Amino acid sequence: MHILMIGAGRVAEAIISGLAAQTDTKVVITVSNNADSERRLKLAEKYGVNTTDNWRNAVGQADVVISAAPPSVHERLFQDLSPLLSGQLVITVAAGIDTTFMEAQLPKGTPVCWIMPNTAAQLQASISTYVCGKFVNSQHREFISMILAAIGEYEELSEEQVHDLTAITGSAPAFVYLFCEALEQAAVQYGVSNEQARKLVTMMVAGSAKMLEAGYSPSELRKQVTTPGGSTAAGLKVLEDGKFSELIGAAVKATNAHARGRSN
C-alpha cells in the first residue's frame, strides 16, 4: 500500500511511527509538508519515508491520501486534490472535516473516511473515533483498520456521533491535563519538589486508569475510595458544590460548538 501523507505534524508522525512498527505490513509512505523541509527530512531519517515538496506530484502513485493539514485549509486543498484523484481512498484527521463535507468537495464516488484520534496517538495509545463515507468498500476498510490500529484502539460511529464525541475522546485529554496541573500545584504547596509532585500525580492517574481498564465503573471506584463522612467525601463535596460535573458538561458543549463553527 502506498500512502501519501499531506502534513507532517504530531498526528502525521504518530501514524507514520505506528505503521513503521507493524513489521508484517508493507507500506510505502510519502510525506509532503510545504512549509517545513527540515521537518520532512527528520521524518525521512527517522522512519525511512519518502518526501516531496509538492504532494500533487505523488497523488497518482498513492492508494490512500491522508490529510493531516489544519481544518481551515481543507476547502482549498480538496479543490487542488480533486482533479488528480482516480479512485484513491481519502482520509482526513482534521476536526470538523466530516464525510459529508468531503464527499461534497471531492469527485463523485470518492471513498472517504474521517478519523478523530487524540494526543495519545503519539504513543500508539489513542482511542480514535471514525466514520466512513458511502463509497468505502471492504478493501478500503482493511486499509482504514490498519491505519487506526497503528495508533491505538478505535470505534466506528455515525458522523453526528464523531462530531459530538470529539470533545470526549479528542479534547478531553486537555481537561485531564489541566486537572493534573492543579493537583501538582496543590502538592507543591505542601513542600514537595516539582519533580516529586509530577511523579505522585502521574502515578495516581496511571493507576486510576488501570482500575478503569480492569472493568470497574467510575461510580463504583469513587464509592470504594469514599468513606461516608470521611476526608475524601469532604473533598468531593467541594467539587460538587462547585458544580464540577456541570462544568465538565459545559466544557464538552463549548468544545463541540466551536468545532462546528457555532457560537451557542
C-alpha positions in Angstrom: 0.0 0.0 0.0 1.2 3.5 -0.9 0.1 6.3 1.4 0.5 10.0 0.6 0.6 12.0 3.8 -0.2 15.7 3.4 1.1 17.4 6.5 3.9 16.4 8.9 2.7 17.3 12.4 2.2 15.2 15.5 -0.7 13.2 14.3 1.0 12.5 10.9 4.1 11.3 12.7 2.1 9.2 15.1 0.5 7.4 12.1 3.9 7.0 10.4 5.5 5.7 13.5 2.8 3.2 14.2 2.8 1.9 10.6 6.6 1.6 10.7 6.3 -0.6 13.8 4.0 -3.0 12.0 6.7 -5.2 10.6 4.1 -7.6 9.0 2.7 -4.8 6.8 4.4 -3.5 3.7 3.6 0.2 3.4 5.3 2.9 1.3 4.7 6.4 2.7 5.4 9.7 1.0 5.2 12.8 3.2 4.6 16.3 2.0 4.8 19.4 4.1 5.4 22.5 2.0 6.2 24.8 4.9 9.0 22.9 6.6 11.6 21.0 4.6 13.6 20.3 7.7 10.7 18.5 9.3 10.3 16.3 6.2 14.0 15.5 6.4 13.8 14.4 10.0 10.8 12.1 9.3 12.7 10.6 6.4 15.8 9.9 8.5 13.8 8.6 11.4 11.2 6.4 9.6 12.6 5.8 6.1 9.7 7.5 4.4 9.8 9.3 1.1 9.3 13.0 0.9 8.2 15.6 -1.6 7.8 19.3 -1.6 4.8 19.1 -3.9 2.2 16.5 -2.9 0.4 16.9 -6.2 3.1 15.0 -8.0 2.6 12.0 -5.7 -1.2 11.6 -5.8 -1.1 9.3 -8.9 1.1 6.7 -7.2 -1.0 6.6 -3.9 -3.6 4.2 -2.9 -4.5 6.3 0.2 -4.3 10.0 0.6 -4.3 11.2 4.3 -4.7 14.9 5.0 -3.2 15.9 8.3 -3.4 19.5 7.4 -5.3 22.1 9.5 -9.1 22.2 9.2 -9.1 25.7 7.7 -7.1 24.7 4.5 -9.3 21.8 3.5 -11.6 23.5 1.1 -8.7 24.8 -1.0 -6.8 21.5 -0.5 -9.7 19.5 -1.8 -10.1 21.8 -4.8 -6.5 21.2 -5.7 -6.7 17.4 -5.0 -10.0 16.7 -6.9 -8.7 16.8 -10.5 -5.8 14.5 -9.5 -7.9 11.7 -8.0 -8.6 8.4 -9.7 -10.4 6.3 -7.0 -7.9 6.8 -4.1 -9.2 6.5 -0.6 -9.1 9.9 1.0 -8.8 10.2 4.8 -8.7 13.3 7.0 -7.7 13.6 10.7 -8.8 17.3 10.9 -11.5 18.4 13.4 -14.8 19.2 11.8 -14.0 17.9 8.3 -16.7 15.2 8.1 -17.5 12.8 5.3 -20.5 14.9 4.1 -18.1 17.8 3.5 -15.5 15.6 1.9 -18.0 13.9 -0.5 -19.4 17.3 -1.5 -15.9 18.7 -2.2 -14.3 15.7 -3.9 -15.3 13.9 -7.2 -18.5 11.8 -7.1 -17.8 8.3 -5.9 -14.6 9.1 -4.0 -14.2 6.8 -0.9 -13.6 9.0 2.2 -13.1 8.5 5.9 -12.9 10.9 8.8 -10.7 9.9 11.7 -10.6 11.7 15.0 -7.6 10.5 17.1 -6.2 12.1 20.3 -2.9 13.1 21.6 -2.1 9.6 22.8 -1.7 8.5 19.2 1.9 9.6 19.7 2.3 6.6 21.9 0.1 4.3 19.8 -2.5 4.6 22.7 -5.2 6.7 21.1 -8.9 6.0 21.3 -9.9 7.1 17.8 -13.4 7.6 16.5 -14.1 7.4 12.8 -16.8 7.3 10.2 -16.7 6.0 6.6 -18.3 7.6 3.6 -20.9 5.8 1.4 -18.4 4.7 -1.2 -15.9 2.9 1.1 -15.6 -0.8 0.3 -14.2 -3.8 2.1 -10.7 -3.3 0.9 -10.8 0.4 1.9 -11.9 -0.8 5.4 -8.9 -3.0 5.6 -6.7 0.0 4.9 -8.6 2.1 7.4 -8.3 -0.6 10.1 -4.6 -0.9 9.6 -4.1 2.8 9.9 -6.3 3.0 13.0 -4.6 0.0 14.7 -1.2 1.7 14.2 -2.2 4.5 16.6 -4.3 2.6 19.2 -7.9 1.5 19.7 -10.8 2.7 17.7 -14.6 2.8 17.4 -16.7 3.4 14.3 -19.6 5.8 14.9 -22.1 7.9 12.9 -20.9 11.2 11.5 -23.0 13.0 14.1 -21.5 11.0 16.9 -18.0 11.7 15.8 -18.8 15.4 15.9 -20.4 15.2 19.3 -17.8 12.9 20.9 -14.7 14.7 19.6 -14.8 16.7 22.9 -14.8 13.4 24.9 -12.1 11.5 23.1 -10.1 14.2 21.4 -10.2 17.3 23.6 -10.9 15.9 27.0 -7.3 14.8 27.5 -6.6 18.6 27.8 -9.2 18.7 30.6 -7.4 15.8 32.3 -4.0 17.5 31.9 -5.5 20.7 33.5 -6.7 18.7 36.4 -3.2 17.2 36.8 -1.6 20.6 36.7 -3.9 21.7 39.5 -3.1 18.7 41.6 0.7 19.2 41.0 0.4 22.8 42.1 -1.5 21.7 45.2 1.1 19.1 46.0 4.0 21.6 45.7 2.3 23.8 48.3 2.9 21.0 50.8 6.6 21.2 50.4 7.4 18.5 47.8 9.5 19.3 44.7 8.0 19.8 41.3 9.6 16.5 40.2 8.0 14.7 43.2 4.7 16.3 42.5 4.8 15.2 38.9 5.6 11.6 39.9 2.9 11.5 42.5 0.2 12.8 40.3 1.3 10.8 37.2 1.3 7.5 39.0 -2.0 8.3 40.7 -3.7 9.0 37.3 -2.0 5.9 35.7 -3.1 3.7 38.5 -6.7 5.0 38.3 -6.8 4.4 34.6 -5.7 0.8 35.1 -8.5 0.3 37.6 -11.0 1.6 34.9 -9.3 -0.7 32.3 -9.8 -3.6 34.7 -13.6 -3.2 34.2 -14.7 -1.2 37.2 -17.1 1.6 36.7 -16.1 5.2 37.7 -19.0 5.3 40.1 -18.0 2.0 41.7 -14.4 3.1 42.1 -15.4 6.5 43.5 -17.5 4.8 46.2 -14.6 2.4 47.0 -12.4 5.4 47.8 -15.1 7.5 49.6 -15.9 6.6 53.2 -19.2 8.4 54.2 -18.3 11.4 56.3 -14.6 10.8 55.6 -11.8 13.0 54.3 -12.4 12.1 50.6 -16.1 12.8 51.0 -15.2 16.3 52.3 -13.1 16.9 49.2 -15.8 15.6 46.8 -18.3 17.9 48.5 -16.2 20.9 47.5 -16.2 19.7 43.9 -19.9 19.0 43.9 -20.7 22.4 45.5 -18.6 24.0 42.7 -20.8 22.1 40.1 -17.8 20.1 38.9 -20.0 17.7 36.7 -21.9 20.6 35.2 -18.6 22.4 34.4 -17.4 19.3 32.5 -20.6 19.1 30.6 -20.4 22.8 29.7 -16.8 22.4 28.6 -17.8 19.5 26.3 -20.6 21.6 24.8 -18.3 24.6 24.2 -15.7 22.3 22.5 -18.3 20.8 20.2 -19.9 24.2 19.4 -16.5 25.6 18.4 -15.6 22.6 16.3 -18.8 23.0 14.4 -18.3 26.7 14.0 -21.3 27.6 16.2 -21.3 30.3 18.9 -24.0 28.7 21.1 
